[in-house]
Amino acid sequence: MLQHHQPKHDPERIWVDKLEPKVVALRSELRRLTPDDIARRSGAILDGGRLRLAMLFDDYEVDTIDYVVSHPGGGEVNSFLQSLVLTYLGTTYGGPPAERWVSFRDLPNGSFYNQAFQGYGPDRLAKRWQLDVAGFGAACRALGGTPIDHGDAGFAFTVLPRIDMAAIYWLGDEDFASKASILFDATAHLDMVVDGLAILGSRLVDRILAEG
């Protein structure tokens, strides 16, 4: 059941509600593939019997027998992170990025949840920094963002080996509020299901806010 403070279409809550059977199915699907093929398509590094990759600036490893996701040298991660990493490994098509940015609305089926995504995603950036575009830029740089020529400030991030996202800020004034957007490479839906992209976008916002 959704809690009162959670958005009606909170993708993390929806995802959590269907996790266990999803993780079991994902592991079964991955076992039908070879580790070499998974590494080639996903951009993960195959190191012995483990796939190594970074998601949202944190490192993970996946054993290629049971497909359990762990922290390097540490314990198994929670089922939420398991499902995100395994969904990426099972979905990514291995092709090149389009090098063209699109909004969440422009992703397949993205328009239906776009308003909700804006609320739990990029709107929080504009609410935090308001007229302080320099503060937004400093937080993005601290997280390792690469400046791009979009808006009054824009930064690109690699959130998974084959998924790039961008945080864009348009500076307002005393009469018009500042606005922010999270953009996606136009091929992102070929590498991750769209509700997974919504979660990654929201968590990218979390990480930017944490740097501020």
Number of C-alpha atoms within 10 A of each C-alpha: 6 12 8 7 6 12 14 12 14 19 23 17 17 14 17 13 14 12 17 15 10 18 21 12 13 20 21 13 12 20 14 8 12 11 21 14 12 22 19 16 19 24 19 23 18 20 11 9 12 20 23 20 20 17 17 16 15 11 12 23 26 24 17 21 12 11 20 19 25 19 14 13 8 9 9 16 15 10 16 17 16 23 26 21 23 22 21 23 24 19 18 23 19 17 13 8 15 10 11 10 18 17 17 25 16 14 18 11 12 18 14 11 17 17 14 16 25 19 13 22 24 23 17 19 23 23 13 13 20 20 18 13 18 13 15 27 23 15 18 27 16 12 20 15 20 13 17 14 10 15 15 15 19 23 24 23 20 17 19 22 18 23 24 19 25 26 28 27 24 18 20 16 9 7 6 8 13 20 20 25 23 27 23 25 20 20 22 22 20 17 25 25 16 19 19 20 23 25 20 23 27 22 17 23 21 16 16 21 17 10 14 15
